[in-house]
């Protein structure tokens, strides 16, 4: 029942997202119709406009709003990180239960689910807690991405330049820098034991470089600023500058294990 409800929720969320995607390259104004445009995209555009008036350029406006949004979402990110660490801490126990209840018959699997739930309750771990922050963040982050794209499609909004970059035109240099920043974000984030996740870590920066090379430089600027914020955040949360403990097997008679 829970799986069906989760699937229904995901399908609903996807429908809302696709509805927003249909206007991706359309101009945006205060009179734009649709829930996505009226209540998510336009307020973000207005906020960028406000900071543009305060700071002088759209580039600085985009930077300011990116940082503000990341700061607003920071408590949710910390909650997600805490939930992830709790799940990692009980993984050995969950793996032991999986080994204990290998049989796929209904009775065995019911016992497995009961004991797994008991382990989570005992350690006060809620697997849903790690998903909720993501579900809250996604509409805001995607909406901001759409806001910049639709500003670029609106003739009345000249994005102008930031440093030497024309924000309305693609910039390969800024796209490459955004990709490099994304790689650093992934390297300074949590350790990845899953080989598929490690592969994604190396592929994602290239996707950003490729897409950023033909999308407006304003979007690459958004990625750069967001990634710099994430790097700083990772240094405080995950402390990647500290060496992780690694167990190295020693030959017999040389004294057990060595950590570095």
C-alpha positions in Angstrom: 0.0 0.0 0.0 2.8 2.4 0.9 4.6 1.6 -2.3 1.5 2.3 -4.4 1.0 5.6 -2.5 4.6 6.5 -3.1 4.3 5.7 -6.8 1.2 7.8 -7.1 2.9 10.7 -5.4 5.9 10.5 -7.7 3.6 10.3 -10.8 1.8 13.4 -9.5 5.0 15.3 -8.9 6.3 14.3 -12.4 3.1 15.6 -13.9 3.5 19.0 -12.2 7.1 19.1 -13.3 6.3 18.3 -16.9 3.6 21.0 -16.9 6.3 23.5 -15.9 8.6 22.2 -18.6 6.1 22.9 -21.4 6.7 26.7 -20.9 10.4 26.3 -20.5 11.4 28.7 -23.4 8.3 31.0 -23.1 8.5 34.6 -22.0 7.5 35.3 -18.4 5.4 38.2 -17.1 3.2 39.0 -14.1 0.2 38.0 -16.3 1.6 34.5 -17.2 -1.0 31.8 -16.7 -0.7 28.5 -14.9 0.1 27.5 -11.3 3.8 26.8 -12.1 4.4 30.2 -13.8 2.3 32.3 -11.5 3.2 30.9 -8.1 6.8 29.6 -8.6 8.5 31.0 -11.6 7.3 34.6 -11.6 8.0 35.2 -7.8 11.5 34.0 -8.4 11.9 36.3 -11.5 10.6 39.2 -9.4 13.1 38.5 -6.7 16.0 38.5 -9.2 14.6 41.8 -10.6 14.6 43.3 -7.1 18.2 42.4 -6.4 19.1 43.5 -9.9 17.8 47.0 -9.0 19.7 46.9 -5.7 23.0 45.5 -7.0 23.0 46.9 -10.5 23.2 43.9 -12.8 21.2 40.7 -13.4 24.4 38.7 -12.9 24.7 39.9 -9.3 21.0 39.5 -8.9 21.2 35.8 -9.9 24.1 35.3 -7.5 22.3 36.9 -4.6 19.1 35.0 -5.1 21.0 31.7 -5.6 22.7 32.2 -2.2 19.5 33.2 -0.5 17.6 30.2 -1.7 20.5 27.9 -0.7 20.5 29.4 2.8 16.7 28.9 3.1 17.0 25.3 2.0 20.1 24.6 4.3 18.0 23.3 7.2 16.4 20.8 4.9 19.8 19.8 3.5 21.1 19.2 7.1 18.0 17.2 7.9 18.6 15.0 4.8 22.3 14.6 5.7 21.4 13.5 9.3 18.9 11.0 8.0 21.5 9.7 5.5 24.1 9.2 8.2 21.6 7.4 10.4 20.7 5.0 7.6 24.4 4.4 6.9 25.0 3.6 10.6 22.4 0.8 10.7 23.4 -0.7 7.3 25.4 -3.6 8.9 22.4 -4.6 11.0 20.1 -4.4 8.0 22.5 -6.4 5.9 22.7 -9.1 8.7 18.9 -9.3 8.7 18.9 -9.8 4.9 21.4 -12.6 5.2 19.4 -14.1 8.1 16.1 -14.1 6.2 17.2 -15.1 2.7 14.2 -17.3 2.0 11.6 -15.6 -0.1 8.5 -17.3 1.4 5.8 -15.0 2.8 6.4 -16.0 6.5 10.2 -15.4 6.3 9.8 -12.1 4.6 7.2 -11.0 7.1 9.6 -11.7 9.9 12.3 -9.8 8.0 10.1 -6.7 7.6 9.1 -6.9 11.3 12.7 -7.1 12.5 13.9 -4.4 10.1 11.2 -2.1 11.4 12.2 -2.9 14.9 15.9 -2.0 14.1 14.8 1.3 12.6 12.5 2.1 15.5 15.2 1.2 18.0 17.7 3.5 16.3 15.0 6.2 15.6 15.6 6.1 11.9 12.8 7.1 9.5 13.7 6.3 5.9 11.0 8.8 4.6 12.8 11.6 6.4 15.6 11.5 3.9 13.2 11.9 1.0 11.0 14.7 2.2 13.7 17.4 2.1 14.4 16.5 -1.5 10.7 16.7 -2.5 10.5 20.1 -0.9 13.7 21.4 -2.5 13.1 20.2 -6.0 10.2 22.5 -7.0 12.2 25.5 -5.8 15.4 24.6 -7.5 13.8 23.6 -10.7 11.6 26.7 -10.6 14.7 28.9 -10.2 16.3 27.1 -13.2 13.1 27.8 -15.2 13.0 31.4 -14.1 16.4 32.2 -15.6 15.6 30.3 -18.8 12.3 32.2 -19.2 13.9 35.5 -18.4 16.3 34.9 -21.2 13.3 34.3 -23.5 11.7 37.6 -22.5 12.7 40.5 -24.8 11.9 43.0 -22.0 14.5 41.5 -19.7 18.0 42.1 -21.1 20.3 39.9 -18.9 23.4 41.8 -20.0 26.9 40.8 -18.9 28.6 39.4 -15.8 32.3 40.1 -15.9 33.2 39.2 -19.5 30.3 36.7 -20.0 27.2 37.6 -22.0 24.5 36.0 -19.8 22.0 35.6 -22.7 24.5 33.7 -24.9 26.2 30.3 -24.2 29.7 30.4 -22.7 31.9 27.3 -23.0 34.3 28.6 -20.4 31.6 29.2 -17.8 30.1 25.8 -18.6 33.5 24.0 -18.1 34.0 25.9 -14.8 30.5 24.8 -13.7 31.4 21.2 -14.6 34.6 21.4 -12.6 32.7 22.8 -9.6 30.2 20.0 -9.8 33.0 17.4 -9.8 34.4 19.1 -6.6 31.0 19.0 -5.0 30.7 15.2 -5.6 34.3 14.7 -4.4 33.8 16.6 -1.1 30.4 15.0 -0.5 29.6 11.7 1.3 31.6 8.6 0.5 30.1 6.5 -2.3 30.3 2.7 -1.9 27.9 2.0 -4.8 29.9 1.6 -8.1 27.0 3.0 -10.1 27.0 6.2 -8.0 30.8 6.5 -8.5 30.3 6.3 -12.3 27.6 9.0 -12.0 30.1 11.1 -10.1 32.3 11.3 -13.1 29.6 11.5 -15.7 27.5 14.3 -14.2 30.1 17.1 -14.5 30.4 16.3 -18.2 26.7 16.6 -18.7 26.8 20.0 -17.1 29.6 21.0 -19.4 27.8 19.8 -22.5 24.4 21.3 -21.7 26.0 24.5 -20.4 27.8 24.9 -23.7 24.6 25.7 -25.6 22.4 27.1 -22.8 22.5 30.7 -21.7 25.5 31.6 -19.6 23.1 32.8 -16.9 22.2 29.2 -16.2 25.9 28.2 -16.1 26.4 31.1 -13.6 23.6 29.7 -11.5 25.3 26.3 -11.5 28.7 27.8 -10.6 27.3 29.8 -7.6 25.2 26.9 -6.4 28.1 24.5 -6.6 30.5 26.8 -4.8 27.8 27.0 -2.0 27.6 23.2 -1.9 31.4 22.9 -1.7 31.5 25.2 1.3 28.6 23.3 2.8 30.3 19.9 2.3 33.5 21.1 4.0 31.5 21.9 7.1 29.2 18.8 7.0 31.4 16.0 5.7 34.9 17.4 6.5 36.5 15.9 3.4 39.9 17.4 4.4 40.1 14.8 7.2 41.4 11.5 6.0 38.9 8.7 6.2 39.9 5.7 8.2 40.9 2.8 5.9 41.5 -0.7 7.1 44.6 -2.2 5.5 45.2 -5.9 5.8 48.6 -6.8 7.2 50.5 -10.1 6.7 50.2 -12.5 9.7 52.7 -11.8 12.4 53.0 -8.1 11.5 50.3 -7.0 13.9 46.6 -6.9 12.8 45.5 -3.8 11.0 46.7 -0.4 10.2 44.7 2.8 9.9 45.5 6.0 8.1 
